[in-house]
Amino acid sequence: FLLQYYKIVILVLLNGARQTGKSTLAQRLAASLNGQYVTLDDATVLAAAVNDPAGFVRGLDGMTVIDEVQKAPGLFPAIKKQVDADRRPGRYLLTGSANVMLLPRVSESLAGRMEINSLWPLSQGEILDRRERFIDGVFASTLPHLSKAEPRDRNISTKLLAGGFPEVVARASARREPWFTSYITTILQRDVRDLAAIESLTDMPRLLALLAARSGGLLNMSELSRSSGIAHTTLRRYLSLLETMFLLQLLPAWSTNLSKRLVKSPKIHLMDTGLAAHLTGQAPSQPLMYGHLLETFVVMELRKQMGWNETRVSLFHFRTSAGREVDIVLEDARGRVVGIEVKSAASVG
């Protein structure tokens, strides 16, 4: 899909959290198109891109992949100039481990010139080699038929604990904890330092653990500030940073009044249940306490499916002042809505 898409678009950005497979996918695409691959994880390449971005871009010939492009924001104005001068499709594929459109210099430089695709951890369908069409199905004129037979795979806890990172899925369960520990350390030491000046990196692991324990719940800034010991203004900056790095997803509230959506509390969802379980100390040998983790699992599966289902939707949650709620609301471009309730039970009334 990405190969065909890339051939008709001048500039494509493939972004997502680290270790979701962006570099592997980009390298294979470059090889199939006889293009070149450069990564800003290479200190020499990064220095050239930072010190002379215009010269760096001019020196690129033909189809080019620039990996981890968020490390050199100065490249974006230079790429914009090249794109405006030459509108041939299939010239640049950029990858980033941060949502570069949340960085002001980037959004100003490439607004309207770049097509964006997000690469999340593997969906359950991708793991099982099945194309999931749930979103298209629930917005069809008739709902898809569901079998009443017992599900063949009832051990959902193993899926929640594994999550969707390709390397984690391929590992034995006993070898997943060291991977997650290393992953969090790498995120803090590399990406956080690259993107922001953080006063104390010791705050971030604690904050991540608190967010993991609250995954699937409403964001309460006052309570989270008290629990973490982080001031409101600093906390908002940290949450924005974690969202930029794709580690945190905020699920906004749905309302018929568009302005009210902006003021109602969103729900917190970590982008991977395996990572959330690790951060809360959930060992594979222990009985899994689902809490809201199953809800996060479903939200992220839907977010992944949004990338290939034809029906374009936005995700929300719904909650009244009396506490009645719908876990997930899908809304399409025509304003049609579908409510989804998540229950961790074998029989649901």
C-alpha positions as YAML, in Angstrom:
chain: A
units: angstrom
residues:
- id: 1
  name: PHE
  ca: [0.00, 0.00, 0.00]
- id: 2
  name: LEU
  ca: [2.71, 2.46, 0.99]
- id: 3
  name: LEU
  ca: [4.67, 1.72, -2.18]
- id: 4
  name: GLN
  ca: [1.72, 2.61, -4.44]
- id: 5
  name: TYR
  ca: [0.84, 5.60, -2.29]
- id: 6
  name: TYR
  ca: [4.38, 6.94, -2.34]
- id: 7
  name: LYS
  ca: [4.58, 6.93, -6.14]
- id: 8
  name: ILE
  ca: [1.79, 9.51, -6.50]
- id: 9
  name: VAL
  ca: [2.75, 11.84, -3.63]
- id: 10
  name: ILE
  ca: [5.70, 14.23, -3.58]
- id: 11
  name: LEU
  ca: [6.43, 14.02, 0.14]
- id: 12
  name: VAL
  ca: [5.34, 11.32, 2.61]
- id: 13
  name: LEU
  ca: [5.90, 11.29, 6.36]
- id: 14
  name: LEU
  ca: [5.80, 7.94, 8.13]
- id: 15
  name: ASN
  ca: [5.75, 8.57, 11.85]
- id: 16
  name: GLY
  ca: [5.13, 6.63, 15.04]
- id: 17
  name: ALA
  ca: [6.75, 5.48, 18.24]
- id: 18
  name: ARG
  ca: [10.19, 3.94, 18.22]
- id: 19
  name: GLN
  ca: [10.48, 0.23, 17.40]
- id: 20
  name: THR
  ca: [7.22, -0.02, 15.46]
- id: 21
  name: GLY
  ca: [9.08, -0.95, 12.26]
- id: 22
  name: LYS
  ca: [9.37, 2.41, 10.48]
- id: 23
  name: SER
  ca: [13.05, 2.08, 9.57]
- id: 24
  name: THR
  ca: [12.66, -1.49, 8.34]
- id: 25
  name: LEU
  ca: [9.68, -0.56, 6.20]
- id: 26
  name: ALA
  ca: [11.43, 2.55, 4.83]
- id: 27
  name: GLN
  ca: [14.60, 0.63, 3.98]
- id: 28
  name: ARG
  ca: [12.64, -2.00, 2.07]
- id: 29
  name: LEU
  ca: [10.76, 0.71, 0.19]
- id: 30
  name: ALA
  ca: [14.00, 2.48, -0.73]
- id: 31
  name: ALA
  ca: [15.51, -0.80, -1.94]
- id: 32
  name: SER
  ca: [12.47, -1.59, -4.10]
- id: 33
  name: LEU
  ca: [12.68, 1.85, -5.76]
- id: 34
  name: ASN
  ca: [16.49, 1.94, -6.06]
- id: 35
  name: GLY
  ca: [16.50, 4.92, -3.73]
- id: 36
  name: GLN
  ca: [18.92, 5.99, -1.04]
- id: 37
  name: TYR
  ca: [18.47, 5.70, 2.71]
- id: 38
  name: VAL
  ca: [20.02, 8.11, 5.20]
- id: 39
  name: THR
  ca: [19.44, 8.13, 8.94]
- id: 40
  name: LEU
  ca: [19.93, 11.00, 11.34]
- id: 41
  name: ASP
  ca: [20.78, 8.46, 14.04]
- id: 42
  name: ASP
  ca: [24.22, 8.56, 12.37]
- id: 43
  name: ALA
  ca: [26.14, 11.36, 14.11]
- id: 44
  name: THR
  ca: [28.04, 12.37, 10.96]
- id: 45
  name: VAL
  ca: [24.87, 12.57, 8.85]
- id: 46
  name: LEU
  ca: [23.08, 14.48, 11.62]
- id: 47
  name: ALA
  ca: [25.89, 17.03, 11.87]
- id: 48
  name: ALA
  ca: [25.73, 17.65, 8.12]
- id: 49
  name: ALA
  ca: [21.94, 18.08, 8.22]
- id: 50
  name: VAL
  ca: [22.03, 20.44, 11.18]
- id: 51
  name: ASN
  ca: [24.97, 22.59, 10.07]
- id: 52
  name: ASP
  ca: [23.92, 23.03, 6.42]
- id: 53
  name: PRO
  ca: [20.33, 21.86, 5.87]
- id: 54
  name: ALA
  ca: [19.96, 23.51, 2.46]
- id: 55
  name: GLY
  ca: [23.21, 21.98, 1.19]
- id: 56
  name: PHE
  ca: [22.28, 18.61, 2.68]
- id: 57
  name: VAL
  ca: [18.95, 18.51, 0.84]
- id: 58
  name: ARG
  ca: [20.48, 19.74, -2.44]
- id: 59
  name: GLY
  ca: [22.96, 16.87, -2.25]
- id: 60
  name: LEU
  ca: [20.19, 14.25, -2.20]
- id: 61
  name: ASP
  ca: [19.64, 12.64, -5.58]
- id: 62
  name: GLY
  ca: [16.51, 10.77, -6.64]
- id: 63
  name: MET
  ca: [14.18, 8.97, -4.27]
- id: 64
  name: THR
  ca: [15.44, 9.46, -0.70]
- id: 65
  name: VAL
  ca: [14.44, 8.18, 2.73]
- id: 66
  name: ILE
  ca: [15.45, 10.44, 5.63]
- id: 67
  name: ASP
  ca: [15.06, 8.48, 8.88]
- id: 68
  name: GLU
  ca: [14.45, 10.14, 12.28]
- id: 69
  name: VAL
  ca: [13.93, 13.50, 10.60]
- id: 70
  name: GLN
  ca: [12.67, 15.17, 13.80]
- id: 71
  name: LYS
  ca: [16.30, 15.42, 14.95]
- id: 72
  name: ALA
  ca: [17.00, 18.17, 12.42]
- id: 73
  name: PRO
  ca: [13.98, 20.51, 12.21]
- id: 74
  name: GLY
  ca: [16.02, 22.83, 10.01]
- id: 75
  name: LEU
  ca: [15.65, 20.33, 7.17]
- id: 76
  name: PHE
  ca: [11.95, 21.06, 6.74]
- id: 77
  name: PRO
  ca: [12.26, 24.58, 5.26]
- id: 78
  name: ALA
  ca: [14.97, 23.26, 2.91]
- id: 79
  name: ILE
  ca: [12.74, 20.35, 1.83]
- id: 80
  name: LYS
  ca: [9.84, 22.77, 1.36]
- id: 81
  name: LYS
  ca: [11.95, 24.85, -1.02]
- id: 82
  name: GLN
  ca: [12.90, 21.77, -3.06]
- id: 83
  name: VAL
  ca: [9.31, 20.50, -3.16]
- id: 84
  name: ASP
  ca: [7.99, 23.88, -4.31]
- id: 85
  name: ALA
  ca: [10.61, 24.01, -7.06]
- id: 86
  name: ASP
  ca: [10.08, 20.44, -8.30]
- id: 87
  name: ARG
  ca: [6.62, 18.86, -7.95]
- id: 88
  name: ARG
  ca: [7.57, 15.38, -9.18]
- id: 89
  name: PRO
  ca: [6.02, 12.67, -6.99]
- id: 90
  name: GLY
  ca: [7.97, 10.03, -5.12]
- id: 91
  name: ARG
  ca: [10.95, 12.12, -4.09]
- id: 92
  name: TYR
  ca: [11.02, 12.07, -0.29]
- id: 93
  name: LEU
  ca: [9.95, 9.65, 2.39]
- id: 94
  name: LEU
  ca: [10.55, 10.99, 5.87]
- id: 95
  name: THR
  ca: [10.26, 8.95, 9.05]
- id: 96
  name: GLY
  ca: [10.06, 10.24, 12.59]
- id: 97
  name: SER
  ca: [9.66, 8.93, 16.12]
- id: 98
  name: ALA
  ca: [7.87, 12.11, 17.08]
- id: 99
  name: ASN
  ca: [4.73, 13.71, 15.72]
- id: 100
  name: VAL
  ca: [6.56, 16.44, 13.85]
- id: 101
  name: MET
  ca: [3.30, 18.21, 12.99]
- id: 102
  name: LEU
  ca: [3.06, 19.17, 16.67]
- id: 103
  name: LEU
  ca: [6.39, 20.98, 16.35]
- id: 104
  name: PRO
  ca: [5.61, 24.59, 15.26]
- id: 105
  name: ARG
  ca: [8.48, 25.04, 12.80]
- id: 106
  name: VAL
  ca: [7.53, 21.88, 10.95]
- id: 107
  name: SER
  ca: [3.79, 22.45, 10.77]
- id: 108
  name: GLU
  ca: [4.39, 25.91, 9.34]
- id: 109
  name: SER
  ca: [6.90, 24.64, 6.76]
- id: 110
  name: LEU
  ca: [5.06, 21.68, 5.28]
- id: 111
  name: ALA
  ca: [1.37, 22.27, 5.88]
- id: 112
  name: GLY
  ca: [-0.53, 21.16, 2.78]
- id: 113
  name: ARG
  ca: [2.58, 19.70, 1.12]
- id: 114
  name: MET
  ca: [2.95, 16.44, 3.01]
- id: 115
  name: GLU
  ca: [0.88, 13.28, 3.34]
- id: 116
  name: ILE
  ca: [1.14, 11.67, 6.77]
- id: 117
  name: ASN
  ca: [0.88, 8.00, 7.71]
- id: 118
  name: SER
  ca: [1.21, 6.76, 11.28]
- id: 119
  name: LEU
  ca: [2.74, 3.36, 11.98]
- id: 120
  name: TRP
  ca: [1.47, 1.90, 15.25]
- id: 121
  name: PRO
  ca: [2.55, -1.35, 16.89]
- id: 122
  name: LEU
  ca: [1.11, -4.41, 15.16]
- id: 123
  name: SER
  ca: [-2.63, -4.95, 15.29]
- id: 124
  name: GLN
  ca: [-4.03, -8.36, 16.19]
- id: 125
  name: GLY
  ca: [-5.03, -8.85, 12.55]
- id: 126
  name: GLU
  ca: [-1.50, -8.07, 11.37]
- id: 127
  name: ILE
  ca: [-0.10, -10.57, 13.86]
- id: 128
  name: LEU
  ca: [-2.55, -13.23, 12.59]
- id: 129
  name: ASP
  ca: [-2.20, -12.15, 8.93]
- id: 130
  name: ARG
  ca: [-5.83, -11.03, 8.62]
- id: 131
  name: ARG
  ca: [-7.16, -7.74, 7.22]
- id: 132
  name: GLU
  ca: [-9.52, -6.23, 9.79]
- id: 133
  name: ARG
  ca: [-12.61, -4.40, 8.53]
- id: 134
  name: PHE
  ca: [-14.48, -3.76, 11.76]
- id: 135
  name: ILE
  ca: [-14.91, -0.01, 11.21]
- id: 136
  name: ASP
  ca: [-16.26, -0.49, 7.68]
- id: 137
  name: GLY
  ca: [-18.53, -3.24, 9.00]
- id: 138
  name: VAL
  ca: [-20.23, -1.25, 11.76]
- id: 139
  name: PHE
  ca: [-20.90, 1.69, 9.42]
- id: 140
  name: ALA
  ca: [-22.33, -0.56, 6.67]
- id: 141
  name: SER
  ca: [-26.08, -0.51, 5.92]
- id: 142
  name: THR
  ca: [-26.45, -3.82, 7.79]
- id: 143
  name: LEU
  ca: [-24.30, -4.95, 10.67]
- id: 144
  name: PRO
  ca: [-22.01, -7.93, 10.03]
- id: 145
  name: HIS
  ca: [-23.20, -11.32, 11.28]
- id: 146
  name: LEU
  ca: [-21.51, -12.48, 14.45]
- id: 147
  name: SER
  ca: [-21.24, -16.15, 15.27]
- id: 148
  name: LYS
  ca: [-22.62, -17.24, 18.63]
- id: 149
  name: ALA
  ca: [-20.00, -19.96, 18.88]
- id: 150
  name: GLU
  ca: [-17.45, -19.79, 21.68]
- id: 151
  name: PRO
  ca: [-14.36, -17.81, 20.63]
- id: 152
  name: ARG
  ca: [-11.44, -20.05, 19.77]
- id: 153
  name: ASP
  ca: [-8.91, -17.87, 21.60]
- id: 154
  name: ARG
  ca: [-10.21, -16.80, 24.99]
- id: 155
  name: ASN
  ca: [-6.83, -16.05, 26.55]
- id: 156
  name: ILE
  ca: [-6.99, -12.30, 25.99]
- id: 157
  name: SER
  ca: [-4.55, -11.66, 28.84]
- id: 158
  name: THR
  ca: [-1.64, -12.98, 26.77]
- id: 159
  name: LYS
  ca: [-2.46, -10.47, 24.03]
- id: 160
  name: LEU
  ca: [-2.72, -7.59, 26.50]
- id: 161
  name: LEU
  ca: [0.62, -8.43, 28.10]
- id: 162
  name: ALA
  ca: [2.40, -8.85, 24.77]
- id: 163
  name: GLY
  ca: [1.11, -5.70, 23.10]
- id: 164
  name: GLY
  ca: [2.07, -5.11, 19.49]
- id: 165
  name: PHE
  ca: [5.73, -4.14, 19.21]
- id: 166
  name: PRO
  ca: [7.12, -6.49, 16.53]
- id: 167
  name: GLU
  ca: [10.19, -7.50, 18.51]
- id: 168
  name: VAL
  ca: [8.16, -8.12, 21.69]
- id: 169
  name: VAL
  ca: [5.58, -10.24, 19.86]
- id: 170
  name: ALA
  ca: [8.38, -12.42, 18.48]
- id: 171
  name: ARG
  ca: [9.96, -12.97, 21.91]
- id: 172
  name: ALA
  ca: [9.15, -15.52, 24.58]
- id: 173
  name: SER
  ca: [7.22, -13.93, 27.45]
- id: 174
  name: ALA
  ca: [10.19, -14.27, 29.85]
- id: 175
  name: ARG
  ca: [12.34, -12.11, 27.57]
- id: 176
  name: ARG
  ca: [9.87, -9.25, 27.16]
- id: 177
  name: GLU
  ca: [10.49, -7.43, 30.46]
- id: 178
  name: PRO
  ca: [14.17, -6.60, 29.68]
- id: 179
  name: TRP
  ca: [13.09, -5.27, 26.28]
- id: 180
  name: PHE
  ca: [10.51, -2.91, 27.78]
- id: 181
  name: THR
  ca: [13.01, -1.71, 30.41]
- id: 182
  name: SER
  ca: [15.58, -0.95, 27.73]
- id: 183
  name: TYR
  ca: [12.93, 0.70, 25.55]
- id: 184
  name: ILE
  ca: [11.90, 3.17, 28.28]
- id: 185
  name: THR
  ca: [15.53, 3.98, 29.07]
- id: 186
  name: THR
  ca: [16.27, 4.66, 25.40]
- id: 187
  name: ILE
  ca: [13.20, 6.88, 25.06]
- id: 188
  name: LEU
  ca: [14.23, 8.98, 28.05]
- id: 189
  name: GLN
  ca: [17.91, 9.25, 27.20]
- id: 190
  name: ARG
  ca: [17.53, 9.91, 23.47]
- id: 191
  name: ASP
  ca: [14.15, 11.21, 22.37]
- id: 192
  name: VAL
  ca: [13.19, 13.25, 25.43]
- id: 193
  name: ARG
  ca: [16.57, 14.99, 25.48]
- id: 194
  name: ASP
  ca: [16.37, 15.61, 21.73]
- id: 195
  name: LEU
  ca: [12.89, 17.15, 21.82]
- id: 196
  name: ALA
  ca: [12.80, 19.12, 25.06]
- id: 197
  name: ALA
  ca: [14.81, 20.52, 27.92]
- id: 198
  name: ILE
  ca: [13.52, 18.48, 30.84]
- id: 199
  name: GLU
  ca: [14.49, 19.65, 34.31]
- id: 200
  name: SER
  ca: [14.60, 16.18, 35.83]
- id: 201
  name: LEU
  ca: [14.41, 12.95, 33.87]
- id: 202
  name: THR
  ca: [13.64, 11.15, 37.13]
- id: 203
  name: ASP
  ca: [10.10, 12.57, 36.93]
- id: 204
  name: MET
  ca: [9.34, 10.87, 33.63]
- id: 205
  name: PRO
  ca: [9.49, 7.16, 34.62]
- id: 206
  name: ARG
  ca: [7.25, 7.88, 37.61]
- id: 207
  name: LEU
  ca: [4.83, 9.84, 35.46]
- id: 208
  name: LEU
  ca: [4.73, 7.08, 32.84]
- id: 209
  name: ALA
  ca: [3.92, 4.53, 35.55]
- id: 210
  name: LEU
  ca: [1.12, 6.73, 36.93]
- id: 211
  name: LEU
  ca: [-0.32, 7.19, 33.43]
- id: 212
  name: ALA
  ca: [-0.14, 3.45, 32.80]
- id: 213
  name: ALA
  ca: [-2.10, 2.78, 35.98]
- id: 214
  name: ARG
  ca: [-4.72, 5.28, 34.80]
- id: 215
  name: SER
  ca: [-4.84, 4.09, 31.19]
- id: 216
  name: GLY
  ca: [-8.48, 3.97, 30.11]
- id: 217
  name: GLY
  ca: [-9.54, 6.50, 32.76]
- id: 218
  name: LEU
  ca: [-10.37, 10.19, 32.64]
- id: 219
  name: LEU
  ca: [-7.51, 12.66, 32.75]
- id: 220
  name: ASN
  ca: [-7.69, 14.53, 36.05]
- id: 221
  name: MET
  ca: [-4.88, 17.05, 36.01]
- id: 222
  name: SER
  ca: [-5.24, 18.06, 39.67]
- id: 223
  name: GLU
  ca: [-5.15, 14.48, 40.93]
- id: 224
  name: LEU
  ca: [-2.29, 13.54, 38.62]
- id: 225
  name: SER
  ca: [-0.32, 16.60, 39.71]
- id: 226
  name: ARG
  ca: [-0.77, 15.68, 43.38]
- id: 227
  name: SER
  ca: [0.16, 12.03, 42.81]
- id: 228
  name: SER
  ca: [3.23, 12.81, 40.73]
- id: 229
  name: GLY
  ca: [4.41, 15.86, 42.63]
- id: 230
  name: ILE
  ca: [4.77, 17.70, 39.33]
- id: 231
  name: ALA
  ca: [3.45, 21.25, 38.98]
- id: 232
  name: HIS
  ca: [0.47, 21.82, 36.64]
- id: 233
  name: THR
  ca: [2.36, 23.80, 34.03]
- id: 234
  name: THR
  ca: [5.24, 21.30, 33.94]
- id: 235
  name: LEU
  ca: [2.80, 18.38, 33.87]
- id: 236
  name: ARG
  ca: [1.00, 19.77, 30.83]
- id: 237
  name: ARG
  ca: [4.34, 20.13, 29.05]
- id: 238
  name: TYR
  ca: [5.30, 16.54, 29.92]
- id: 239
  name: LEU
  ca: [1.96, 15.19, 28.69]
- id: 240
  name: SER
  ca: [2.31, 17.11, 25.45]
- id: 241
  name: LEU
  ca: [5.81, 15.69, 25.01]
- id: 242
  name: LEU
  ca: [4.62, 12.11, 25.62]
- id: 243
  name: GLU
  ca: [1.83, 12.64, 23.10]
- id: 244
  name: THR
  ca: [4.32, 14.03, 20.57]
- id: 245
  name: MET
  ca: [6.39, 10.87, 21.02]
- id: 246
  name: PHE
  ca: [3.29, 8.67, 20.43]
- id: 247
  name: LEU
  ca: [3.57, 7.11, 23.90]
- id: 248
  name: LEU
  ca: [0.33, 8.67, 25.10]
- id: 249
  name: GLN
  ca: [-2.99, 8.98, 23.31]
- id: 250
  name: LEU
  ca: [-5.73, 11.27, 24.62]
- id: 251
  name: LEU
  ca: [-9.25, 10.22, 23.67]
- id: 252
  name: PRO
  ca: [-11.38, 13.40, 23.52]
- id: 253
  name: ALA
  ca: [-14.94, 13.61, 24.77]
- id: 254
  name: TRP
  ca: [-17.79, 13.49, 22.23]
- id: 255
  name: SER
  ca: [-20.61, 16.00, 22.25]
- id: 256
  name: THR
  ca: [-23.12, 17.31, 19.74]
- id: 257
  name: ASN
  ca: [-21.76, 20.75, 20.66]
- id: 258
  name: LEU
  ca: [-18.33, 20.99, 19.02]
- id: 259
  name: SER
  ca: [-17.09, 23.66, 21.44]
- id: 260
  name: LYS
  ca: [-17.87, 21.45, 24.44]
- id: 261
  name: ARG
  ca: [-15.57, 18.74, 23.10]
- id: 262
  name: LEU
  ca: [-12.63, 21.03, 23.77]
- id: 263
  name: VAL
  ca: [-13.39, 21.57, 27.46]
- id: 264
  name: LYS
  ca: [-14.54, 18.13, 28.59]
- id: 265
  name: SER
  ca: [-11.93, 15.82, 30.08]
- id: 266
  name: PRO
  ca: [-10.28, 13.36, 27.67]
- id: 267
  name: LYS
  ca: [-9.42, 9.77, 28.56]
- id: 268
  name: ILE
  ca: [-5.82, 8.62, 28.90]
- id: 269
  name: HIS
  ca: [-4.58, 5.69, 26.82]
- id: 270
  name: LEU
  ca: [-1.02, 4.45, 26.56]
- id: 271
  name: MET
  ca: [-0.32, 3.42, 23.01]
- id: 272
  name: ASP
  ca: [0.58, -0.20, 23.85]
- id: 273
  name: THR
  ca: [-0.90, -2.47, 26.51]
- id: 274
  name: GLY
  ca: [2.29, -4.50, 26.82]
- id: 275
  name: LEU
  ca: [4.18, -1.33, 27.74]
- id: 276
  name: ALA
  ca: [1.40, -0.28, 30.14]
- id: 277
  name: ALA
  ca: [1.44, -3.68, 31.87]
- id: 278
  name: HIS
  ca: [5.23, -3.49, 32.25]
- id: 279
  name: LEU
  ca: [5.06, 0.01, 33.74]
- id: 280
  name: THR
  ca: [2.50, -1.11, 36.33]
- id: 281
  name: GLY
  ca: [4.61, -4.11, 37.33]
- id: 282
  name: GLN
  ca: [2.29, -6.74, 35.88]
- id: 283
  name: ALA
  ca: [4.29, -9.97, 35.63]
- id: 284
  name: PRO
  ca: [3.25, -12.65, 33.10]
- id: 285
  name: SER
  ca: [3.05, -15.20, 35.93]
- id: 286
  name: GLN
  ca: [0.48, -13.13, 37.86]
- id: 287
  name: PRO
  ca: [-3.27, -13.12, 37.20]
- id: 288
  name: LEU
  ca: [-3.96, -10.08, 35.05]
- id: 289
  name: MET
  ca: [-6.00, -7.34, 36.72]
- id: 290
  name: TYR
  ca: [-7.76, -5.92, 33.70]
- id: 291
  name: GLY
  ca: [-8.91, -2.58, 35.07]
- id: 292
  name: HIS
  ca: [-9.17, -0.28, 32.08]
- id: 293
  name: LEU
  ca: [-6.37, -2.07, 30.20]
- id: 294
  name: LEU
  ca: [-8.81, -3.95, 27.97]
- id: 295
  name: GLU
  ca: [-10.43, -0.65, 27.00]
- id: 296
  name: THR
  ca: [-7.03, 0.74, 26.00]
- id: 297
  name: PHE
  ca: [-6.43, -2.43, 23.97]
- id: 298
  name: VAL
  ca: [-9.67, -1.93, 22.00]
- id: 299
  name: VAL
  ca: [-9.08, 1.80, 21.48]
- id: 300
  name: MET
  ca: [-5.62, 1.19, 20.06]
- id: 301
  name: GLU
  ca: [-6.83, -1.68, 17.84]
- id: 302
  name: LEU
  ca: [-9.41, 0.71, 16.37]
- id: 303
  name: ARG
  ca: [-6.80, 3.43, 15.93]
- id: 304
  name: LYS
  ca: [-4.63, 0.99, 13.97]
- id: 305
  name: GLN
  ca: [-7.56, -0.12, 11.81]
- id: 306
  name: MET
  ca: [-8.27, 3.51, 10.91]
- id: 307
  name: GLY
  ca: [-5.18, 3.33, 8.71]
- id: 308
  name: TRP
  ca: [-6.70, 0.87, 6.21]
- id: 309
  name: ASN
  ca: [-10.48, 0.89, 6.62]
- id: 310
  name: GLU
  ca: [-12.18, 2.96, 3.93]
- id: 311
  name: THR
  ca: [-14.58, 4.67, 6.37]
- id: 312
  name: ARG
  ca: [-12.82, 7.73, 7.78]
- id: 313
  name: VAL
  ca: [-13.63, 8.10, 11.47]
- id: 314
  name: SER
  ca: [-12.60, 9.97, 14.59]
- id: 315
  name: LEU
  ca: [-12.44, 8.36, 18.04]
- id: 316
  name: PHE
  ca: [-14.07, 9.78, 21.16]
- id: 317
  name: HIS
  ca: [-15.57, 8.73, 24.48]
- id: 318
  name: PHE
  ca: [-18.88, 9.88, 25.93]
- id: 319
  name: ARG
  ca: [-19.76, 10.61, 29.56]
- id: 320
  name: THR
  ca: [-22.66, 12.47, 31.15]
- id: 321
  name: SER
  ca: [-22.46, 14.58, 34.31]
- id: 322
  name: ALA
  ca: [-24.35, 11.76, 36.06]
- id: 323
  name: GLY
  ca: [-21.56, 9.31, 35.21]
- id: 324
  name: ARG
  ca: [-23.28, 7.34, 32.45]
- id: 325
  name: GLU
  ca: [-20.80, 6.65, 29.69]
- id: 326
  name: VAL
  ca: [-20.00, 4.98, 26.42]
- id: 327
  name: ASP
  ca: [-16.42, 3.71, 26.30]
- id: 328
  name: ILE
  ca: [-15.74, 4.54, 22.65]
- id: 329
  name: VAL
  ca: [-17.61, 6.63, 20.10]
- id: 330
  name: LEU
  ca: [-16.76, 6.41, 16.40]
- id: 331
  name: GLU
  ca: [-17.90, 9.37, 14.30]
- id: 332
  name: ASP
  ca: [-17.55, 9.42, 10.51]
- id: 333
  name: ALA
  ca: [-17.29, 12.41, 8.17]
- id: 334
  name: ARG
  ca: [-21.09, 12.46, 7.71]
- id: 335
  name: GLY
  ca: [-21.67, 12.80, 11.45]
- id: 336
  name: ARG
  ca: [-22.90, 9.23, 11.94]
- id: 337
  name: VAL
  ca: [-21.90, 7.74, 15.29]
- id: 338
  name: VAL
  ca: [-21.34, 4.23, 16.59]
- id: 339
  name: GLY
  ca: [-21.02, 3.53, 20.31]
- id: 340
  name: ILE
  ca: [-18.80, 0.70, 21.57]
- id: 341
  name: GLU
  ca: [-18.93, -0.80, 25.04]
- id: 342
  name: VAL
  ca: [-15.96, -2.85, 26.26]
- id: 343
  name: LYS
  ca: [-16.62, -5.66, 28.77]
- id: 344
  name: SER
  ca: [-14.21, -8.25, 30.13]
- id: 345
  name: ALA
  ca: [-16.75, -11.05, 30.57]
- id: 346
  name: ALA
  ca: [-17.53, -14.33, 28.88]
- id: 347
  name: SER
  ca: [-21.26, -13.51, 28.85]
- id: 348
  name: VAL
  ca: [-22.57, -9.99, 28.35]
- id: 349
  name: GLY
  ca: [-26.18, -8.93, 28.96]
...
